[in-house]
Amino acid sequence: MKFRLLFWIIGLLIMGGPLMAGPFDLVPLPASVVRGEGQFSLSRKTVIRYDGALAQEAVMAVKMLEPVLGFALETEVSGSAPENGVIRLQLNQPNDRLTGTEGYLLKITPQKILISANTAAGIFYGVQTLRQMAGESPAAVPAAVIIDYPRFPYRGVHVDVSRHFMPFASLFPLIDQMAAHKINVFHWHLVDDQGWRLEIKKYPRLTEVGAWRVDREDLHWNSRPLQKPGEKATYGGFYTQEQVRELVKYAQERHVTIIPEIEMPAHAMAALAAYPALSCTGENLGVSPGGVWPITHIFCAGKEETFHFLEDVLTETMELFPSTFIHVGGDEADKTEWKRCPLCQNRIKEEGLKDEHELQSYFITRMEKFLNKHNRKLLGWDEILEGGLAPEASVMSWRGEDGAIAAARSGHYAVMTPTSHCYFDYYQGDPSLEPPAFGGNITLKKVYDFEPVPAALTGEEAQYILGAQANHWSEFISTPEHLQYMMFPRLAALAEVVWSPKESRDWDDFSSRMKTQYARYALAGIPYARSAFQVKAHPRLIPETKSLEVEFTTEVSHPEIRYTLDGSVPGPVSPLYTGPVAVTRSVTARAAVFVDGKSVTTPLSRPFFLHKAVACPVNTRYPNSSRYDGSGAYTLVDGVKGSTNFNDGNWKGYYKDDLVATIDLGQPTSVRAVETHAIQDIGSWIFMPAGVVVEVSPDGEHFRRLGSATHAIPVTAAERILYDFRVKKRAENVRYVRVTARNLGTCPEGHAGAGQGAHLFVSEIVVN
């Protein structure tokens, strides 16, 4: 109860009070809204009257409206009685093309409310819109005519319950929240290396063994050693078949289709822990407690037993899930063991295949034929394109647009879910203010700006794009509350992308409507993110004056941003931001968005360093990675230290190489300290320098050692760590400063990438 109250209060702060919300602040935005005169009054006397075929939708309408009205409406089958004061649910005549298969007409007059549609799904979505309108003023809804229909047929949410198990009870409100956003597909990632979550009665060890792993939750995801002999597996869980049937029925009543995913041929360590003979080696490596890379322990493609097992598993899966699509994964399969395996090599020879990529295509095609025999269709990640796409398979394009483009051009359907816009396990704001996430940064506005149809496709090819999906991988999402935080409000943005007409997309309008949507979340007790209100600082170096110009921005429209430059917390009377702020000395800038005199989020706090090396020429011995060039030539001396997000544009990254940077201060001067700012993010294979050495010179030819610095940060440290390597020693007549930061070269033992190349990242060399 305290939890719900907290978010209710936050919601009211953001929207400015309950009466400022508007009944037309609808999310997703309908195709057409025409406002009328007057309003329809809702009361206990209001009756939901329905066509006989819509009994279930009438029951759902009562359930959806009761929380916002405060009472349950009565229902009755349509007859000859007068219809004043009723909410009428009506199926259209056959072949009515006005609203398609999921659209609806919502007509509100002072006398009655009519919701008509071609299908029960359309009726359901019409009630969802009415629910949003009624929630703003339970006594009445304004007169209007709303014609609405989705842009795409596939509007999905993916949740990974393998890496972190989600309690069964938490899935029901998730389905409700999806339906409220007119999302119609729940992609349930049930199995992976870290856990098998679906009861299969023919193979009980899948849940007896595969559903449990050793508890290493105290270690970073990518630094968790495999299970040791004698260790007890205690972390995990699974869903019984009875539970699955219950959830499937619940989802069907809300017009949400659940698509199960049974991973193959890779991401199978949990299954192979239960039945190790199905691998190429027969080894039992246990259920992985954390990250695995590369993924080499996979199903053997040369054993007939593998296909018998998977067909049995899919048979029981299809009995539980009536979805047309069955997802089989197909991603990230390292073929190392297939190359060594005599049985796999024999399969390649017997089937006349060219290589291991074509062997994977054979694997997927064989599973597709089995699914097709049962009137189901195969869906897989875009790696199923490698070696040739199965004849009728559909592709889920996650590595950018290329997979979808290739699929569409070959006449195959595709679902868009690129890491650039649809991976909701990525950060959505300043990492220092956010809970742990996988990496990256996908903000609310970035999601809203997503266009699912690749520009490279023709109009005819574009018809093969089914829609888009938000993915929630759970390496760092361990609770239902964290899952909701990562999902909302970004799901609102994606819902509008896949439902509303493309031409109606308007960020300012959406941002304004979201004020009401935040209040809905708060009243529902949803722990949504307020990251869109976070202020960002954008410093621009002015080399000529060795100063900075700092711009403050936030994603919300027409924000009131107040700031300070002395490190103090900004308040309602602090300077109002109206344009770029000049910074001519070292300062700590702080800024926040204010609504009705109150700060909405934790204020931004950003230090800037105007030191002796700012805007000085820098020469580096080894080139940095082209992908990690920071802000360009002055990155290491622009007065700006990077954040815990190594993609924030302030970091120079070096792969395997050391950083050896020589700074020309322009003229001889005294130096008392040199500081090198570095980051460690072991999940991204970035490690602290082994050490830093600072040298100085009067002429750029003859250098002497000023000092060195090391650190005591373990290479297994789970969190992202920033560290300043300080060398404090006075020197005179210094024009050149050379800093050498030693790269580890390779990832250390115990890391998921052990033996492979390591990264070193540096953002600023401060010379004072």
C-alpha positions, 0 to 999 in steps of 0.5 A, a space after each residue: 500500500 505504501 508503494 502504491 501511494 508513493 507512485 500516486 504522489 509522484 504521478 500527481 507531482 508530475 502532472 500537476 494535480 488530478 484535475 489537469 489531466 485530459 480525457 483526450 490524452 489517449 495513449 496510443 493515439 487513435 487514428 481519428 478523434 472528432 470532439 462533440 458537444 456535451 458529455 455522457 454521464 456515468 453512474 450506477 444506472 449505466 448498463 453495458 448492453 451487448 450483442 449475444 456473441 460479445 458476452 465475454 467482452 461485456 464481462 471484460 468491460 465491467 472488469 476494466 471500468 470498475 477500477 476507474 468508476 469505483 463500482 461495477 456496471 450491470 450487463 444485459 443482452 441487447 434487445 428492443 429496450 430503449 438505449 438511452 444511458 447505455 454503453 452498447 457493444 455491437 459487432 458490425 455487419 460482415 465485411 465492414 472495412 472501416 476499422 479492420 480486424 482489430 479496430 473499432 468505432 467509439 461514438 459518445 453522445 450525451 444519450 449513449 456510448 456505442 462501441 462497434 467493431 468487426 471482431 471481439 478484439 476491436 470491441 476490447 480495444 474500444 473499451 480500453 480507450 473508453 477506460 482511459 477517458 473515464 479515468 480522468 473524470 469518472 462522472 462523465 466522458 466528453 462526446 466524441 467520435 473515435 475511429 481507430 485501428 492498428 498500423 501493425 498486426 504484431 505488437 509485442 513484448 518479450 520477457 526473459 524468465 530464464 536468466 531471472 525467474 519471474 513469479 507466476 503471479 507477477 505475469 497476470 498484471 503484466 498481461 493487463 498492462 500490455 493489453 491496456 497499451 493495445 499490445 497483443 503478443 507476449 513473447 515468453 522466453 522460457 529456456 536458455 543457458 541459465 534455466 529451463 522454465 517450462 514443465 515437459 512431462 516426458 522429460 522431467 529432468 528439464 525442470 528437476 535439474 535444468 530449472 535450478 542453478 547455483 546462486 551466484 547473485 552476489 557476483 557480476 553476471 559475466 564473472 560467475 564460474 560454472 557449478 562445481 562438483 558437490 555444489 547445490 543448485 538453489 536458484 530458479 523455478 519453473 511453471 507447471 503446465 497447469 499454470 501455463 494453461 491458466 495464463 494462456 487463457 487469461 491472456 486470450 481473454 485480453 486478446 494477447 497471444 503468448 508465443 513460447 520460445 524454445 531455444 535451439 541449437 544454442 542457449 541450451 546449457 540448462 537442457 544439456 545439464 539435464 540430458 548431456 548426451 544431446 550435446 556433441 561432447 556428452 559433457 555436463 557443464 551444469 546450468 550456467 549461473 551467469 554469462 556464457 561466451 562464446 556459446 559452444 555447448 549446444 545441441 548436437 546436430 548429428 544425433 537423431 536423438 536430438 531431433 526426437 527430443 526437440 520434437 517431443 518438447 515442441 509437441 507438449 509445447 504446442 499442446 499448451 500454446 495455441 499460437 500460430 508462431 512457435 519461436 525456436 531461437 536460433 541465435 548466437 550458436 558457436 559452431 566450434 563443437 560441430 566442427 569437431 564432432 564426427 557425427 555433425 561432420 557426417 551429417 554435413 556430408 550425407 546431406 550435401 551441405 557446404 559448411 556448419 552454417 548450412 548445417 544450422 539451416 538444415 537444423 532449423 528447416 527440419 524443425 520448421 517442417 515438424 511445426 508446419 505438419 502441426 499447422 504452426 509457423 516457425 519464428 526465429 532470431 535473424 541468425 536463422 538466415 545464415 546458411 539459407 532461410 527455412 522455406 516458410 520461416 519468419 525472422 525476428 530482426 535484432 541485429 539492426 535492419 539487415 535481417 528484416 530487409 533480407 527476409 522481406 526481399 525474399 518474401 518472408 515476414 519479419 518482426 522488428 526488434 533492433 538493439 538500437 531502439 527495442 532492447 528495454 534492458 538497456 539504460 533509459 537515462 543517466 546510468 548514475 541515476 538508474 538501476 543496473 542495466 545491460 548497457 547502452 542507452 535507449 531513451 523514451 524519445 529514441 523509442 518514440 522516434 523508431 520507424 519499424 519499416 526500413 527505408 530500403 524496402 519498397 512499398 510491396 516489400 514493406 508489407 512483410 514487416 509484421 510489426 515490432 517488439 520490446 525485448 526485456 532480457 533479464 541478466 540485470 532484471 531480477 524482480 517484477 518491479 525492476 521489469 516494470 521500471 524498465 518497461 514503462 513508460 517506454 512501452 507507451 512510446 513503442 505502443 504508439 509506434 506500432 498502433 497509431 498512424 505514422 503521420 500522426 507521430 508528434 513528440 511534443 504532443 506525445 510528451 504532453 499526453 504522457 503527463 496523464 499517462 504517468 498519473 495512470 501508472 501511479 494510480 495503478 501502482 506501476 513503478 515507472 521510470 521518470 528518466 525522460 525528466 532527467 536533465 542532460 548537460 551538453 558541453 561544447 569546447 571552445 578551443 580559442 578561449 579554452 572554455 566551455 559552453 554548456 547546454 541543458 536539455 531534457 526529453 519532455 516538452 517545454 521544461 522548466 530547467 533551473 540550474 546552479 554552477 556552485 555545486 548547490 542543489 537547484 531550487 525553484 528560485 535558482 537561475 532559469 535556463 534559457 540558453 547555453 551557459 558559459 563556463 570559464 573555470 572549473 565548476 560543478 553544474 547541477 540542474 533539474 526539471 521543475 513542475 509547480 515549484 518541485 523538482 521531478 527527479 534527482 538533479 543532474 550533477 556534472 563537474 567540468 575541469 578547466 585545467 592547463 591541458 584543455 584544448 591543447 594538441 594531443 598525439 597518441 602512439 596507437 590509434 583508438 578504436 574507430 567506434 570509440 573516438 569520444 568527441 574527436 581530437 580534444 576528447 582527452 583534454 576537453 575538460 569533461 570526464 566520462 560517465 559510467 556509460 562508456 558510450 556517452 561520447 566522452 571516452 577514447 577506447 583502445 582494443 588490446 593497445 596501450 594509451 600513450 598520449 603526449 600533450 603539448 601545453 604550448 609553452 613551459 609551465 609548472 605542473 603539480 599533478 596529472 590525473 587520468 580518468 578511466 573506467 572498468 565495465 567487465 560486462 563490456 570487457 573494459 578493464 582498468 589500466 594495469 598502471 599509469 606512468 606520467 613523464 614530462 619534457 621541456 622539448 618533446 624529446 627528452 622525457 623524465 619520469 614524474 611518477 606512476 599510479 596503480 589501483 586495487 580494483 579487482 577484475 571481478 568487480 561487478 559494478 561499473 567503476 570510475 577511477 582517477 589515476 593521480 600522480 602528484 608531484 611538482 615539476 618546473 619547465 614542463 611543456 610536454 606531458 606523456 601519459 602511458 596507460 597499460 592495457 591488460 591486453 586480454 581478458 583475465 582468467 575467470 572472465 567470460 571472454 578469458 584470453 580474448 582481447 581486452 579494452 581500455 577506456 580513458 576520457 580525460 587527462 587533467 593537468 594542474 
